[in-house]
């Protein structure tokens, strides 16, 4: 009897999985911005992208920023 129940459960799970896949396709068709890696924000505006040069400038600037913060924190801890 348990083999029969297991088979029914497997068939029910397979049917439900197919329903979920169909629902997912319908939702993504209605709201394409929900797709993983979408270049469209939820408000419908395209996402901004940075060029490699802009990323390098940003990286360099952030390294300088954190170095200054670290130096300032190091200096303030000596006086305390």
Beta strands, then each sheet from edge to edge (+ up, - down):
end
